[in-house]
């Protein structure tokens, strides 16, 4: 787990060493253990290292291949590197280090980039320089766990693990994506970002640059590739008990890979079933396992985390997070998060619990992200087929209303016709619409309508929900040199999850399971696996989001937006700002507040401390709305 930076100028011999070093130092916190740099006539690569596997200098980066053709700088972990090492041994390749970096590099040298990407399991973002062909490759793992951004300007390519290292090449805010984010359409987790001139390498994508700085983009993997029709057919004929066993086996295999580490390892235990199950399995091989928990005042799940700790006889370390903490840390957390916090108001607790773990020398944490998406753990999804039937009925009634020309659409507009929905499609160049069409086609072999619908929705949630969660975990963990790992995203689990009939994810039960979906158990197979490891009071809990303090009770001084990003972005004078504070709803006001903080940091050039001081002087929580 590390940070990478680099620059390529294929046309002329120009040194960009000074910029690369400066950019590398901006993200030094991602790799506090070591740093390195490589430079030749056309490329300069830099690396900051968080030592996880092979703590010696033999694993230092950037690394040059044995034959000298390739130079490699890499952020992540390849969990199945031992298997790749065996392939190399069969070709008589002798390795000097015991970690994964040299394995990946020599595997590329022996078998090529495409085969390495096909075989590698883990999380990674890497840059590979082919000195013979003068070609630069940038690649990112299947789920997009590890970040990678790039900018192309004036015949030069620059890339980095974080956007802040590339701010020299940003051409201001991207008006379309910023406004789309404000409308609730996401924060640009595809190739576009909130900054003009900076792009993201997408999950499962490999990009190459050669004589020209025009990128060649290809996907080596898309999540629908995990869907296996023959596996689905086999599981559809299986018994419930065999499904539970197969889920348990897949998760334990993923856990085995995720727990490979030469550095201290712990679990982020929210109190929910997913992280609790991860902790229970991990504790079998790590009996002195430490648990870390954010005790958010007013939204605490600490009692459940304490039950887990007692059950496993593990030490629980808890970080208390108050409303004032949320306000005090919003600026620094936004700096690391690199986007407005409107979608993850739990970001501050995550940042603070990562700080706590880091202070105890922890470098690797396991989390339960991905279980809700792969195995349908959201309350609204449990009754989704019922909701869809209801919507079909309402759509039929709506058509009758629309028979009244003009008047019908006036009193009952079609949601899909709203400007917000059309903006969503246009913003992503209709890629989301295309993705949904492809996703539905992937499950065309499923006969049952309800099962086909839920299977597709599970895939859709994996593609839409997981990337922002991974973004949060990477940024706010790496701010403290903490690597997050995700057993529910392992290939064995992901393939099983997307190939499993929905009847084993959502299942009827005889008892009143959850007030949001009584007599329906969500995430059924995961809960049944958890029953083997955990007490019932944990396995039968409903889902509660890892929440932070909601910003809707903000009380802002009339001077808060003066001279800031929002006033300039929307062209608002003092009179308009006063009206905005008077007329805006609490939810809209909080979004403007969070956008202004982001804009001051990434577009106005203000320091974290300057913004933090401004927030302290001009913002508070309104206690009258408690």
Order of alpha helices (4+ residues) and beta strands (2+ residues): beta-alpha-beta-beta-beta-beta-alpha-alpha-alpha-beta-beta-beta-beta-alpha-beta-beta-beta-alpha-alpha-beta-alpha-beta-alpha-beta-alpha-alpha-beta-alpha-alpha-alpha-alpha-alpha-alpha-alpha-alpha-beta-alpha-beta-beta-alpha-alpha-beta-alpha-alpha-alpha-alpha-beta
